[in-house]
Amino acid sequence: MRKTVIILMFILFFTFSVSADEAIVEPDEINLGSIKFSRSFIHNGKDYNKGIYKVTLKEKDREFLFNVFNPTDELLFEEVAIVKVRRSRIGKRKFLLRKSFMRGYEFFRIKVTTPDKVLMGYFLLAKSKPATN
């Protein structure tokens, strides 16, 4: 009887420990959804029009990358994320997304806050051309 109880406890412990490990695994990619770039921007010397782009955040070789797609899900480019490791106050949320302009509309920033780090991507905005009369 005692051996049976020990065996059952071992089976239950093993079953719950395996399912707990699977719950801790983080996904490879965070889908940030469609993000509106309200101004034209430049990446690697190439101009991109203002509009709505699909953005994901992916970890690749211990480096975080923002993947930017056009509306037809075609990958346009990858931008390396700046990572600040810190304990955040967002609780148990998966992530918090914030978008803002920086330095007098010189950069557009996408800031993703997770429970253990802050990831930021900066996109250089194209200079607006002065209106001619």
Secondary structure, DSSP 4 states (H G I P E B T S, - for coil): -HHHHHHHHHHHHHHHHHHHHHHHPPPSEEEEEEEEE-S-EEETTEEE-SEEEEEEEEEETTEEEEEEE-TT--EEEEEEPEEEE---S-TT-S-EEEEEEETTTTEEEEEEE-SSEEEEEEEEEPPPPPP--
